[in-house]
């Protein structure tokens, strides 16, 4: 769930989300030791980007995905997302950092294209 969301004139996007530790995804990943799957961190970045732009996007390139710490949804309930974007020639370049407290969980650099649904 998105708790807060803001954008700046310099193409920076900031959001805060709250994880639902009872979500079914955590029952299988992993039973008794829940961990937020890495692909979900990429998806969170994508959905926050889409929310800011008001369009659907498709990931077309990933130049960096750094998983720096495990996200435990029973401990790391609130995550902060910081996105930097730049659009050129139809490609949205994205730098994403997902953190919580003093911990940085994830850093990502990649490119997205807009698409019509």
JOPE-V674217 format. One record per residue. N is the residue number from 1. PHI is phi in radians with two decimals (NA if undefined). D_LAST is the distance of its C-alpha to the last C-alpha in Angstrom with 2 decimals. Layout:
# JOPE-V674217
n->N phi->PHI d_last->D_LAST
n->N phi->PHI d_last->D_LAST
This chain:
# JOPE-V674217
n->1 phi->NA d_last->23.18
n->2 phi->-1.38 d_last->22.90
n->3 phi->-1.61 d_last->26.41
n->4 phi->-2.60 d_last->26.17
n->5 phi->-2.72 d_last->23.84
n->6 phi->-2.67 d_last->24.80
n->7 phi->-2.23 d_last->24.02
n->8 phi->-2.08 d_last->26.63
n->9 phi->-1.16 d_last->27.00
n->10 phi->-1.64 d_last->27.43
n->11 phi->1.10 d_last->23.88
n->12 phi->-1.77 d_last->25.13
n->13 phi->-2.21 d_last->23.31
n->14 phi->-2.24 d_last->25.37
n->15 phi->-2.53 d_last->24.53
n->16 phi->-2.27 d_last->26.60
n->17 phi->-2.15 d_last->25.40
n->18 phi->-2.03 d_last->27.49
n->19 phi->-1.43 d_last->27.32
n->20 phi->-1.82 d_last->28.04
n->21 phi->-1.11 d_last->30.78
n->22 phi->-1.62 d_last->30.79
n->23 phi->-1.09 d_last->27.21
n->24 phi->-1.02 d_last->27.35
n->25 phi->-1.04 d_last->26.18
n->26 phi->-1.38 d_last->29.57
n->27 phi->-1.21 d_last->31.55
n->28 phi->-1.78 d_last->30.77
n->29 phi->-2.38 d_last->30.62
n->30 phi->-2.25 d_last->33.62
n->31 phi->-0.97 d_last->35.84
n->32 phi->1.48 d_last->38.36
n->33 phi->-2.43 d_last->37.05
n->34 phi->-1.13 d_last->33.45
n->35 phi->-2.42 d_last->31.48
n->36 phi->-1.30 d_last->27.92
n->37 phi->-1.05 d_last->26.39
n->38 phi->-1.00 d_last->25.72
n->39 phi->-1.07 d_last->22.16
n->40 phi->-1.19 d_last->21.57
n->41 phi->-1.15 d_last->22.92
n->42 phi->-1.15 d_last->20.34
n->43 phi->-1.12 d_last->17.54
n->44 phi->-1.05 d_last->19.25
n->45 phi->-1.04 d_last->19.30
n->46 phi->-1.09 d_last->15.59
n->47 phi->-1.20 d_last->14.81
n->48 phi->-1.17 d_last->17.49
n->49 phi->-1.03 d_last->16.17
n->50 phi->-1.09 d_last->12.69
n->51 phi->-1.07 d_last->14.78
n->52 phi->-1.19 d_last->16.93
n->53 phi->-1.49 d_last->14.48
n->54 phi->1.29 d_last->12.17
n->55 phi->-2.42 d_last->9.01
n->56 phi->-1.49 d_last->7.27
n->57 phi->-2.33 d_last->9.55
n->58 phi->-2.23 d_last->11.01
n->59 phi->-1.24 d_last->14.79
n->60 phi->-2.04 d_last->16.51
n->61 phi->-2.72 d_last->20.07
n->62 phi->-2.32 d_last->22.43
n->63 phi->-1.73 d_last->25.88
n->64 phi->-2.75 d_last->27.31
n->65 phi->-2.38 d_last->26.90
n->66 phi->-1.96 d_last->30.05
n->67 phi->-1.72 d_last->30.60
n->68 phi->-1.66 d_last->33.73
n->69 phi->-2.74 d_last->34.44
n->70 phi->-1.38 d_last->33.48
n->71 phi->-1.67 d_last->31.61
n->72 phi->-1.73 d_last->33.52
n->73 phi->-1.17 d_last->31.70
n->74 phi->-1.55 d_last->35.10
n->75 phi->-1.94 d_last->36.45
n->76 phi->-1.68 d_last->33.57
n->77 phi->-1.33 d_last->31.93
n->78 phi->-1.90 d_last->30.59
n->79 phi->-2.00 d_last->28.71
n->80 phi->-1.86 d_last->28.34
n->81 phi->-2.02 d_last->25.45
n->82 phi->-2.14 d_last->26.13
n->83 phi->-2.07 d_last->23.58
n->84 phi->-2.05 d_last->24.50
n->85 phi->-2.20 d_last->21.92
n->86 phi->-2.64 d_last->22.41
n->87 phi->-2.02 d_last->20.06
n->88 phi->-2.62 d_last->21.50
n->89 phi->0.91 d_last->20.43
n->90 phi->1.39 d_last->16.70
n->91 phi->-1.89 d_last->17.56
n->92 phi->-1.69 d_last->17.61
n->93 phi->-1.44 d_last->20.79
n->94 phi->-2.27 d_last->21.22
n->95 phi->-1.98 d_last->24.53
n->96 phi->-2.16 d_last->24.38
n->97 phi->-2.27 d_last->27.40
n->98 phi->-2.05 d_last->27.52
n->99 phi->-2.42 d_last->30.93
n->100 phi->-2.74 d_last->33.00
n->101 phi->1.07 d_last->36.44
n->102 phi->-1.60 d_last->38.17
n->103 phi->-1.58 d_last->36.15
n->104 phi->-1.79 d_last->33.42
n->105 phi->-1.61 d_last->31.34
n->106 phi->-2.71 d_last->28.75
n->107 phi->-2.29 d_last->28.13
n->108 phi->-2.48 d_last->25.20
n->109 phi->-2.28 d_last->24.48
n->110 phi->-2.93 d_last->21.44
n->111 phi->-2.26 d_last->18.74
n->112 phi->-2.22 d_last->14.99
n->113 phi->-2.06 d_last->12.63
n->114 phi->-1.26 d_last->9.81
n->115 phi->-2.58 d_last->6.49
n->116 phi->-1.63 d_last->3.77
n->117 phi->-1.57 d_last->0.00
